[in-house]
């Protein structure tokens, strides 16, 4: 007797465009994490980590505005109980999620740049 267990657990499938966006998000976080990790050095201060990471993001990525960085400092908390590298990646991931939501990063940002009203 064969039982179809897939029917009881629906699987969400992503379109090609959605999959590309997910891959782009992961690559962006990895790339920015590498830049920030190199800039901050081997032992950054955990008390000021979020601020330092956001300053580095602002300097590294042209789409991030100063106002965005200032707002993110108030929205993101430094994760406790993890390594400094993990904390940095977590802060960057959260920052990128906010920035995508605000239209500063991701495919929405590039679509706006090429819109006819920008010319």
C-alpha positions as CSV (number, residue, x, y, z in Angstrom):
1,X,0.0,0.0,0.0
2,X,1.4,3.4,-1.1
3,X,0.6,6.5,0.9
4,X,1.0,9.9,-0.5
5,X,2.5,11.9,2.4
6,X,3.2,14.9,0.1
7,X,-0.4,15.8,0.0
8,X,-0.5,16.3,3.7
9,X,2.5,18.6,3.6
10,X,2.2,21.2,0.8
11,X,5.5,22.3,-0.6
12,X,5.8,25.9,-1.7
13,X,7.5,26.1,-5.0
14,X,9.3,29.2,-6.1
15,X,9.3,30.6,-9.6
16,X,12.6,31.1,-11.4
17,X,12.5,34.8,-10.5
18,X,11.8,34.2,-6.9
19,X,14.6,31.7,-6.6
20,X,17.0,34.1,-8.2
21,X,16.0,36.7,-5.7
22,X,16.6,34.3,-2.8
23,X,20.0,33.4,-4.2
24,X,20.8,37.1,-4.7
25,X,19.8,37.9,-1.1
26,X,22.1,35.1,0.3
27,X,25.0,36.2,-1.9
28,X,24.5,39.8,-0.9
29,X,24.7,38.9,2.8
30,X,27.8,36.8,2.2
31,X,29.5,39.5,0.2
32,X,28.7,42.3,2.7
33,X,29.7,40.1,5.6
34,X,33.1,39.4,4.1
35,X,33.7,43.2,3.6
36,X,32.6,44.1,7.1
37,X,34.5,41.2,8.7
38,X,37.7,42.4,7.0
39,X,37.1,46.0,7.9
40,X,36.3,45.5,11.6
41,X,39.3,43.2,12.2
42,X,39.6,40.2,14.4
43,X,38.1,41.4,17.7
44,X,35.5,44.2,17.4
45,X,33.8,45.5,20.5
46,X,30.5,43.7,21.1
47,X,29.0,46.8,22.8
48,X,29.2,48.9,19.6
49,X,29.0,46.0,17.1
50,X,25.7,47.0,15.5
51,X,26.7,50.6,15.0
52,X,30.1,49.6,13.5
53,X,28.6,47.0,11.2
54,X,26.0,49.6,9.9
55,X,28.7,52.2,9.4
56,X,30.7,49.7,7.3
57,X,27.5,48.8,5.3
58,X,26.9,52.4,4.6
59,X,30.4,52.9,3.3
60,X,30.4,49.7,1.3
61,X,27.1,49.8,-0.5
62,X,26.1,52.9,-2.6
63,X,22.3,52.2,-2.2
64,X,22.3,52.5,1.5
65,X,21.5,56.0,2.7
66,X,22.8,57.7,5.9
67,X,19.2,58.0,7.1
68,X,18.8,54.3,6.6
69,X,21.8,53.5,8.7
70,X,20.7,55.8,11.5
71,X,17.3,54.2,11.5
72,X,18.7,50.7,11.5
73,X,20.8,51.4,14.6
74,X,17.6,51.8,16.5
75,X,15.9,48.7,15.0
76,X,18.6,46.1,15.2
77,X,19.9,44.6,18.4
78,X,23.2,42.7,18.7
79,X,22.4,39.0,19.0
80,X,23.6,37.5,22.3
81,X,25.1,34.1,22.8
82,X,26.8,33.6,19.5
83,X,30.2,34.2,18.0
84,X,31.2,37.7,16.7
85,X,31.2,36.4,13.1
86,X,27.6,35.0,13.5
87,X,26.5,38.3,15.2
88,X,27.9,40.3,12.3
89,X,26.2,38.1,9.7
90,X,22.9,38.3,11.7
91,X,23.1,42.1,11.8
92,X,23.8,42.3,8.1
93,X,21.0,39.9,7.3
94,X,18.5,41.9,9.3
95,X,19.7,45.2,7.8
96,X,19.3,43.8,4.3
97,X,15.8,42.6,5.1
98,X,14.8,46.1,6.2
99,X,16.6,47.6,3.2
100,X,14.8,45.3,0.8
101,X,11.5,46.1,2.5
102,X,12.2,49.8,2.1
103,X,13.1,49.4,-1.5
104,X,16.8,50.2,-1.2
105,X,18.1,46.7,-2.2
106,X,16.8,44.0,-4.4
107,X,15.1,43.8,-7.7
108,X,12.7,46.7,-6.8
109,X,15.6,49.1,-6.5
110,X,16.9,48.2,-10.0
111,X,13.4,48.3,-11.5
112,X,13.0,51.9,-10.3
113,X,16.4,53.0,-11.7
114,X,15.3,52.0,-15.2
115,X,11.8,53.3,-15.1
116,X,10.9,55.9,-17.8
117,X,10.1,58.6,-15.3
118,X,13.8,58.6,-14.1
119,X,15.0,59.8,-17.5
